[in-house]
């Protein structure tokens, strides 16, 4: 590699990044997910990461429109990631107060991998990957529903060929066993108080992380029902694009690995 090529490669890996992801992608949520994507692309033709749930809430809806849409997204340069299998927490009710709150109240029993036994976690991931394979869709990442991963699920993940996973506060490079602090900016659309306060919290977090190598914006289907949340997300993306490049999560993982290997530092 010539000195100029090395310089350009270093610039690419060191440029601050923005990852915009659309969660809970499934046939039953497709219309809202597609509307979110269109809203983001009114700002710029950025590459998105779609977090796809093979059997969302155990429903078997017609997946034709979603498949056509995601095929087009891949052709655009977007990424598809595995986002659980059913997006439902069916494990035994937690005994501790913190876990009862996280699993029952905060996530409304949607943290599918929060408390699964290793065998069940392994089976669900394998089923999800087979579902992707049948549709000829590539998959590099696994993002657990509600960003919750129990100890058993953490132990199982290295058995699969994922390059990354994300929790609420960190982006994890699975093959390297390292992570970078990158809290997700997210909206609470389910109640009026959340709709009023979560944009303020997202803006404050964005200001605090202005020097961070990575910022993440996570959108969910209910967000699109509230124009004020969509408008805020558009403004946020527009501001961040002034200093950052929007990349998929898979591309982000690749760049973080390259940056880490180049610097020799722990992320």
C-alpha positions as CSV (number, residue, x, y, z in Angstrom):
1,X,0.0,0.0,0.0
2,X,1.4,3.4,-1.0
3,X,1.7,6.3,1.6
4,X,-1.3,8.0,0.0
5,X,-3.4,4.9,0.2
6,X,-2.4,4.4,3.8
7,X,-3.3,8.0,4.6
8,X,-6.7,7.7,2.9
9,X,-7.4,4.4,4.7
10,X,-6.5,6.0,8.1
11,X,-8.8,8.9,7.4
12,X,-11.7,6.6,6.6
13,X,-11.3,4.5,9.8
14,X,-10.8,7.6,12.0
15,X,-13.7,9.7,10.8
16,X,-16.4,10.0,13.4
17,X,-19.4,7.8,12.6
18,X,-23.2,7.8,12.9
19,X,-25.2,4.6,12.9
20,X,-28.9,4.9,12.3
21,X,-30.9,1.7,12.9
22,X,-34.6,0.8,12.5
23,X,-35.7,-1.7,15.1
24,X,-38.4,-4.4,15.1
25,X,-38.5,-4.9,11.3
26,X,-41.2,-7.5,10.5
27,X,-44.1,-8.0,8.1
28,X,-46.5,-6.5,10.6
29,X,-44.4,-3.4,11.3
30,X,-43.1,-3.0,7.7
31,X,-45.2,0.0,6.7
32,X,-44.1,2.0,9.7
33,X,-40.4,0.9,9.3
34,X,-40.5,1.9,5.6
35,X,-41.9,5.3,6.6
36,X,-39.1,5.8,9.1
37,X,-36.6,5.0,6.4
38,X,-38.2,7.5,4.0
39,X,-38.1,10.2,6.6
40,X,-34.4,9.7,7.2
41,X,-33.7,9.8,3.5
42,X,-35.5,13.1,3.2
43,X,-32.5,14.4,5.1
44,X,-29.8,12.5,3.2
45,X,-29.4,9.2,1.3
46,X,-27.7,7.5,4.3
47,X,-27.1,3.8,4.7
48,X,-29.3,2.3,7.4
49,X,-29.2,-0.9,9.5
50,X,-32.5,-2.7,9.6
51,X,-33.0,-4.9,12.7
52,X,-35.1,-7.8,11.5
53,X,-37.2,-10.1,13.7
54,X,-38.0,-13.4,11.9
55,X,-41.1,-14.4,14.0
56,X,-42.1,-11.1,15.5
57,X,-44.6,-11.7,18.3
58,X,-45.1,-15.2,16.9
59,X,-47.1,-13.8,14.0
60,X,-47.0,-15.2,10.5
61,X,-48.0,-12.2,8.4
62,X,-47.5,-11.9,4.6
63,X,-43.9,-11.0,4.2
64,X,-44.0,-10.1,0.5
65,X,-43.8,-6.3,0.9
66,X,-41.1,-6.5,3.5
67,X,-39.0,-8.9,1.5
68,X,-39.2,-6.7,-1.6
69,X,-38.4,-3.7,0.5
70,X,-35.4,-5.3,2.3
71,X,-34.0,-6.6,-1.0
72,X,-34.1,-3.0,-2.3
73,X,-32.5,-1.8,0.9
74,X,-29.6,-4.3,0.5
75,X,-29.2,-3.1,-3.1
76,X,-29.0,0.5,-1.7
77,X,-26.1,-0.6,0.5
78,X,-28.0,-1.0,3.7
79,X,-27.5,-3.8,6.2
80,X,-29.8,-6.3,7.8
81,X,-29.1,-7.6,11.3
82,X,-30.7,-10.3,13.3
83,X,-32.9,-8.8,16.1
84,X,-33.9,-11.8,18.1
85,X,-36.4,-14.4,16.9
86,X,-39.8,-13.6,18.4
87,X,-39.0,-10.3,20.3
88,X,-40.9,-11.8,23.3
89,X,-39.5,-12.5,26.8
90,X,-40.9,-16.0,27.6
91,X,-38.4,-16.9,30.3
92,X,-39.5,-17.4,33.9
93,X,-40.4,-14.2,35.8
94,X,-37.5,-12.6,37.4
95,X,-37.1,-12.6,41.2
96,X,-35.0,-9.5,41.7
97,X,-36.6,-6.0,41.7
98,X,-34.2,-4.6,39.0
99,X,-34.9,-7.5,36.6
100,X,-38.6,-7.4,37.2
101,X,-38.6,-3.7,36.3
102,X,-36.3,-4.1,33.2
103,X,-38.2,-7.1,31.9
104,X,-41.7,-6.4,32.9
105,X,-42.1,-2.7,33.0
106,X,-39.4,-1.0,31.0
107,X,-39.4,-3.4,28.1
108,X,-42.9,-4.8,28.6
109,X,-41.8,-8.4,28.3
110,X,-40.0,-7.9,25.0
111,X,-36.4,-8.5,26.1
112,X,-36.3,-11.9,24.5
113,X,-32.7,-12.8,25.4
114,X,-32.7,-11.2,28.9
115,X,-33.1,-14.5,30.8
116,X,-32.9,-17.4,28.3
117,X,-31.0,-20.6,29.2
118,X,-28.0,-21.2,26.9
119,X,-29.7,-24.0,24.9
120,X,-32.8,-21.9,24.2
121,X,-30.7,-18.9,23.2
122,X,-28.6,-21.0,20.9
123,X,-31.7,-22.5,19.3
124,X,-33.4,-19.2,18.7
125,X,-30.2,-17.6,17.1
126,X,-29.8,-20.7,14.9
127,X,-33.4,-20.5,13.8
128,X,-33.0,-16.8,13.0
129,X,-29.9,-17.4,11.0
130,X,-31.5,-20.2,9.0
131,X,-34.4,-17.8,8.3
132,X,-31.9,-15.3,6.9
133,X,-30.2,-18.0,4.9
134,X,-33.5,-19.1,3.3
135,X,-33.9,-15.6,2.0
136,X,-30.3,-15.3,0.8
137,X,-29.8,-12.3,3.2
138,X,-26.3,-11.7,4.6
139,X,-26.0,-11.1,8.4
140,X,-23.0,-9.7,10.3
141,X,-24.6,-8.6,13.5
142,X,-26.9,-9.6,16.3
143,X,-28.8,-7.0,18.3
144,X,-30.9,-8.4,21.2
145,X,-34.5,-7.1,21.6
146,X,-34.5,-4.2,24.1
147,X,-30.7,-4.5,24.2
148,X,-30.9,-7.1,27.0
149,X,-28.5,-10.1,27.0
150,X,-28.5,-12.5,29.9
151,X,-25.3,-14.2,31.0
152,X,-26.2,-17.5,29.1
153,X,-26.9,-15.6,25.9
154,X,-23.5,-13.8,26.2
155,X,-21.8,-17.1,26.5
156,X,-23.5,-18.5,23.4
157,X,-22.9,-15.5,21.0
158,X,-19.2,-16.4,20.3
159,X,-20.4,-19.7,18.8
160,X,-21.8,-17.8,15.8
161,X,-20.0,-15.8,13.2
162,X,-21.3,-12.4,14.2
163,X,-18.9,-9.5,14.1
164,X,-20.7,-7.4,16.6
165,X,-23.6,-6.9,19.0
166,X,-24.9,-3.8,20.7
167,X,-26.3,-3.1,24.1
168,X,-27.9,0.1,25.2
169,X,-24.6,1.8,26.1
170,X,-21.9,0.0,24.1
171,X,-21.0,-1.3,20.7
172,X,-19.3,-4.7,21.1
173,X,-16.7,-6.3,18.8
174,X,-17.4,-9.9,19.4
175,X,-14.3,-11.4,17.8
176,X,-12.0,-9.0,19.5
177,X,-13.7,-9.1,22.9
178,X,-13.7,-5.3,23.1
179,X,-16.3,-2.6,23.0
180,X,-16.7,1.2,22.6
181,X,-19.0,3.4,24.8
182,X,-21.8,4.6,22.5
183,X,-25.1,5.0,24.2
184,X,-28.1,4.8,21.8
185,X,-30.2,7.9,21.3
186,X,-33.8,6.7,21.4
187,X,-37.3,7.9,21.8
188,X,-40.1,6.9,24.2
189,X,-43.2,7.0,22.1
190,X,-45.6,5.0,24.3
191,X,-46.8,7.9,26.5
192,X,-47.1,11.7,26.4
193,X,-44.4,12.2,29.0
194,X,-41.9,10.1,27.1
195,X,-42.7,11.8,23.9
196,X,-42.0,15.2,25.6
197,X,-38.9,14.3,27.4
198,X,-37.1,11.8,25.2
199,X,-36.2,14.3,22.5
200,X,-34.7,16.6,25.2
201,X,-32.7,13.6,26.5
202,X,-31.5,12.7,23.0
203,X,-30.4,16.2,22.3
204,X,-28.5,16.4,25.6
205,X,-26.8,13.1,25.0
206,X,-25.8,14.1,21.5
207,X,-24.2,17.3,22.9
208,X,-22.3,15.3,25.5
209,X,-21.0,12.9,22.9
210,X,-19.9,15.4,20.3
211,X,-16.3,14.1,20.5
212,X,-17.2,10.5,20.5
213,X,-16.0,8.3,17.6
214,X,-19.5,6.8,17.3
215,X,-23.0,8.0,17.8
216,X,-26.1,5.7,17.5
217,X,-29.7,6.7,16.7
218,X,-32.2,3.9,17.2
219,X,-35.7,4.3,15.7
220,X,-38.8,2.1,16.5
221,X,-42.0,1.7,14.5
222,X,-44.2,3.6,17.0
223,X,-41.9,6.7,16.6
224,X,-43.3,7.4,13.1
225,X,-46.8,7.9,14.5
226,X,-45.7,11.1,16.2
227,X,-44.6,13.8,13.7
228,X,-42.7,15.7,16.5
229,X,-40.4,12.7,17.1
230,X,-39.7,12.2,13.4
231,X,-39.0,15.9,12.9
232,X,-36.6,15.8,15.9
233,X,-34.8,12.7,14.5
234,X,-34.4,14.4,11.1
235,X,-32.9,17.5,12.7
236,X,-30.6,15.4,14.9
237,X,-29.4,13.4,11.8
238,X,-28.8,16.6,9.8
239,X,-26.7,18.1,12.6
240,X,-24.7,15.0,13.1
241,X,-24.0,14.6,9.4
242,X,-22.2,17.9,9.5
243,X,-19.3,16.2,11.3
244,X,-19.9,12.5,10.9
245,X,-20.3,9.9,8.2
246,X,-23.4,7.7,8.3
247,X,-22.4,4.0,8.1
248,X,-24.0,0.6,8.7
249,X,-23.2,-1.2,11.9
250,X,-21.2,-3.8,10.0
251,X,-19.1,-1.1,8.5
252,X,-18.8,0.6,11.9
253,X,-17.4,-2.7,13.3
254,X,-14.9,-3.0,10.4
255,X,-13.7,0.5,11.0
256,X,-13.4,0.1,14.8
257,X,-11.4,-3.0,14.3
258,X,-9.1,-1.3,11.9
259,X,-8.7,1.7,14.2
260,X,-8.1,-0.5,17.2
261,X,-5.4,-2.6,15.4
262,X,-3.8,0.6,14.1
263,X,-3.6,2.2,17.5
264,X,-3.0,-0.8,19.6
265,X,-5.3,0.5,22.2
266,X,-8.3,-1.1,24.0
267,X,-11.6,0.3,22.9
